[in-house]
């Protein structure tokens, strides 16, 4: 019973830091703000995390771990059902990219902070964040790459890797929303869709990604 309050304190700090990072960015959020909002002292933060950099890493790992575990679970299930046969490319794309948006829509995951937090890793990255994200994705990317190679045996592997990179880029911009269009060239969406409506975003994104994956090979 003596340690019963420790996990709740740790999670309170994580939840508070996550919310502030989404609102203000990683560099724009101070440890003083986090401790004030969480109503804890700096010693508690140092006890659980040691430094602001470690706290940022813990916030990101908490969300990325759930995302990547679910991606691997989805792929394991698909490959078990396929019994050694190649998966359909659409299944692979949905398991990787669709899982991201479905988790974002789930109240059991990170709620409204999930997509904005990932957005922050793209528009406000530092070296250690890039390193962390790459490490968290490494095993997942290896599995999905192998599945795509098997699903598309007639497509050169270099082309598959390029197309997956393009899909990652498209998804990154989809997560960010239409802010880039509005800011840079003045384009705005003509409907009332929310920039972070995961259901509508998933429909649009999947259609676009599968179209690109199936596009004719360059001459």
RODOVO-996808 format. One line per 2 residues: number of its first residue (from 1); their letters; for each residue x, y, z of C-alpha. Coordinates in Angstrom, 1 decimal. Example, Ala and Ser with C-alpha at 12.3 -4.5 7.8 and 13.67 -1.06 7.14 Angstrom:
<rs>
1	AS	12.3/-4.5/7.8 ~ 13.7/-1.1/7.1 $
</rs>
This chain:
<rs>
1	XX	0.0/0.0/0.0 ~ 2.9/2.4/0.6 $
3	XX	3.6/2.7/-3.1 ~ 0.0/3.0/-4.2 $
5	XX	0.3/6.8/-4.9 ~ 3.5/6.5/-7.0 $
7	XX	1.9/5.4/-10.4 ~ -0.9/8.0/-10.1 $
9	XX	1.7/10.8/-9.5 ~ 3.7/9.6/-12.4 $
11	XX	0.7/9.5/-14.7 ~ -0.5/12.9/-13.5 $
13	XX	2.9/14.4/-14.5 ~ 2.7/12.6/-17.9 $
15	XX	-0.8/13.8/-18.6 ~ 0.0/17.3/-17.6 $
17	XX	3.2/17.5/-19.6 ~ 1.5/15.9/-22.7 $
19	XX	-1.3/18.6/-22.6 ~ 1.2/21.4/-22.3 $
21	XX	3.5/20.0/-25.0 ~ 0.5/19.9/-27.4 $
23	XX	-0.5/23.4/-26.6 ~ 3.0/25.1/-26.4 $
25	XX	5.5/22.7/-28.0 ~ 8.3/20.9/-26.3 $
27	XX	10.8/23.8/-26.1 ~ 8.0/26.2/-25.2 $
29	XX	7.0/24.3/-22.1 ~ 9.0/24.8/-18.9 $
31	XX	9.4/22.4/-16.0 ~ 8.0/25.1/-13.8 $
33	XX	4.8/25.2/-15.8 ~ 4.5/21.4/-15.6 $
35	XX	5.0/21.2/-11.9 ~ 2.6/24.1/-11.3 $
37	XX	-0.2/22.6/-13.5 ~ 0.3/19.1/-12.0 $
39	XX	0.5/20.6/-8.5 ~ 3.6/18.6/-7.7 $
41	XX	7.1/19.8/-6.8 ~ 10.2/19.6/-9.0 $
43	XX	11.6/16.8/-6.8 ~ 8.7/14.6/-7.8 $
45	XX	9.4/15.2/-11.5 ~ 13.1/14.5/-11.0 $
47	XX	12.4/11.4/-9.0 ~ 10.2/9.9/-11.8 $
49	XX	12.0/11.2/-14.9 ~ 15.3/12.8/-14.0 $
51	XX	15.2/15.6/-16.6 ~ 12.9/17.4/-19.0 $
53	XX	14.4/15.4/-21.9 ~ 13.6/12.1/-20.2 $
55	XX	10.0/13.4/-19.5 ~ 9.5/14.2/-23.2 $
57	XX	10.7/10.8/-24.1 ~ 8.4/9.2/-21.6 $
59	XX	5.4/11.1/-22.9 ~ 6.1/10.0/-26.5 $
61	XX	7.0/6.4/-25.6 ~ 3.7/6.0/-23.8 $
63	XX	1.7/6.8/-26.9 ~ 4.0/5.3/-29.5 $
65	XX	4.3/2.0/-27.7 ~ 0.5/1.5/-27.8 $
67	XX	0.4/2.5/-31.4 ~ 3.2/0.2/-32.5 $
69	XX	2.0/-2.8/-30.4 ~ -1.4/-2.5/-32.1 $
71	XX	0.2/-2.3/-35.5 ~ 2.1/-5.5/-34.9 $
73	XX	-1.0/-7.2/-33.4 ~ -2.9/-6.3/-36.6 $
75	XX	-0.2/-7.6/-38.8 ~ 0.2/-10.8/-36.8 $
77	XX	-3.5/-11.4/-37.1 ~ -3.6/-10.8/-40.9 $
79	XX	-0.6/-13.1/-41.5 ~ -2.1/-15.8/-39.4 $
81	XX	-5.3/-15.7/-41.4 ~ -3.4/-15.7/-44.6 $
83	XX	-1.5/-18.9/-43.7 ~ 1.6/-18.0/-45.6 $
85	XX	-0.1/-16.3/-48.6 ~ 0.8/-12.7/-49.4 $
87	XX	-1.4/-10.1/-47.8 ~ -3.4/-7.7/-49.9 $
89	XX	-1.6/-4.3/-50.1 ~ -4.8/-2.6/-48.9 $
91	XX	-4.7/-4.8/-45.7 ~ -1.1/-3.7/-45.0 $
93	XX	-1.7/-0.1/-45.6 ~ -4.8/-0.1/-43.4 $
95	XX	-3.1/-2.0/-40.6 ~ -0.2/0.5/-40.5 $
97	XX	-1.8/3.9/-41.3 ~ -5.4/3.1/-40.4 $
99	XX	-4.4/1.9/-37.0 ~ -3.0/5.3/-36.2 $
101	XX	-6.2/7.1/-36.9 ~ -8.5/4.5/-35.3 $
103	XX	-6.4/4.8/-32.1 ~ -6.7/8.6/-32.3 $
105	XX	-10.5/8.2/-32.4 ~ -10.6/5.8/-29.4 $
107	XX	-11.5/7.3/-26.1 ~ -9.5/4.6/-24.4 $
109	XX	-6.2/5.9/-25.9 ~ -4.9/9.4/-25.8 $
111	XX	-8.2/11.2/-26.6 ~ -7.9/14.6/-28.3 $
113	XX	-4.2/14.9/-27.6 ~ -3.0/11.9/-29.7 $
115	XX	-2.9/13.4/-33.2 ~ -1.8/16.9/-32.0 $
117	XX	1.0/15.2/-30.0 ~ 2.2/13.4/-33.1 $
119	XX	1.9/16.6/-35.0 ~ 4.3/18.2/-32.6 $
121	XX	6.9/15.6/-33.2 ~ 6.8/16.6/-36.9 $
123	XX	6.7/20.4/-36.7 ~ 8.8/20.9/-33.6 $
125	XX	11.4/18.1/-33.6 ~ 14.8/18.0/-32.0 $
127	XX	17.6/15.6/-32.5 ~ 16.7/13.3/-29.6 $
129	XX	13.0/13.2/-30.6 ~ 13.9/12.1/-34.1 $
131	XX	16.2/9.4/-32.6 ~ 13.5/8.2/-30.2 $
133	XX	10.8/8.0/-32.9 ~ 13.2/6.1/-35.2 $
135	XX	14.0/3.6/-32.4 ~ 10.4/3.1/-31.5 $
137	XX	9.4/2.4/-35.2 ~ 12.4/0.2/-36.1 $
139	XX	11.0/-3.3/-35.5 ~ 7.5/-2.3/-36.8 $
141	XX	8.9/-0.8/-40.1 ~ 11.0/-4.0/-40.6 $
143	XX	7.9/-6.2/-40.4 ~ 5.7/-4.0/-42.6 $
145	XX	8.5/-3.7/-45.2 ~ 8.8/-7.4/-45.4 $
147	XX	5.0/-7.8/-45.8 ~ 4.9/-5.2/-48.6 $
149	XX	7.8/-6.9/-50.4 ~ 5.9/-10.2/-50.3 $
151	XX	2.6/-8.6/-51.4 ~ 4.1/-6.8/-54.3 $
153	XX	6.7/-9.2/-55.8 ~ 6.6/-7.6/-59.3 $
155	XX	7.4/-4.1/-57.9 ~ 11.1/-3.3/-57.4 $
157	XX	11.9/-3.1/-53.7 ~ 13.4/0.3/-54.1 $
159	XX	10.2/1.5/-55.6 ~ 8.2/0.1/-52.7 $
161	XX	10.5/1.9/-50.2 ~ 10.0/5.2/-52.1 $
163	XX	6.3/4.8/-52.1 ~ 6.1/4.0/-48.5 $
165	XX	8.2/7.1/-47.8 ~ 5.7/9.1/-49.8 $
167	XX	2.8/7.5/-47.8 ~ 4.5/8.5/-44.6 $
169	XX	4.9/12.0/-45.8 ~ 1.2/12.2/-46.9 $
171	XX	0.1/10.9/-43.5 ~ 2.3/13.4/-41.7 $
173	XX	0.7/16.3/-43.6 ~ -2.7/14.8/-43.1 $
175	XX	-2.1/14.7/-39.3 ~ -1.0/18.4/-39.4 $
177	XX	-4.2/19.2/-41.2 ~ -4.8/22.1/-43.6 $
179	XX	-2.8/24.7/-41.7 ~ 0.1/24.5/-44.3 $
181	XX	-2.3/25.2/-47.1 ~ -4.0/28.1/-45.4 $
183	XX	-0.7/29.6/-44.2 ~ 1.5/29.2/-47.4 $
185	XX	-0.9/29.5/-50.3 ~ -4.2/30.6/-48.8 $
187	XX	-6.2/27.4/-49.7 ~ -8.9/26.4/-47.2 $
189	XX	-11.2/23.4/-47.1 ~ -14.6/24.2/-48.4 $
191	XX	-16.5/22.0/-45.9 ~ -16.8/21.9/-42.2 $
193	XX	-14.7/18.8/-41.5 ~ -12.5/19.1/-38.5 $
195	XX	-8.8/19.0/-39.2 ~ -8.6/16.2/-36.5 $
197	XX	-11.7/14.2/-37.4 ~ -10.1/10.7/-37.5 $
199	XX	-13.1/9.0/-39.2 ~ -13.3/11.5/-42.1 $
201	XX	-9.5/11.8/-42.3 ~ -9.1/8.0/-42.5 $
203	XX	-11.5/7.7/-45.5 ~ -9.7/10.4/-47.5 $
205	XX	-6.2/9.2/-46.5 ~ -6.7/5.6/-47.3 $
207	XX	-8.1/6.4/-50.8 ~ -5.1/8.6/-51.5 $
209	XX	-2.5/6.2/-50.2 ~ -3.9/3.1/-52.0 $
211	XX	-4.0/5.2/-55.2 ~ -0.4/6.1/-54.9 $
213	XX	0.7/2.5/-54.0 ~ -1.1/1.1/-57.1 $
215	XX	0.1/3.8/-59.5 ~ 1.9/2.7/-62.6 $
217	XX	5.7/2.3/-62.3 ~ 7.8/5.2/-63.6 $
219	X	9.4/4.5/-67.0 $
</rs>
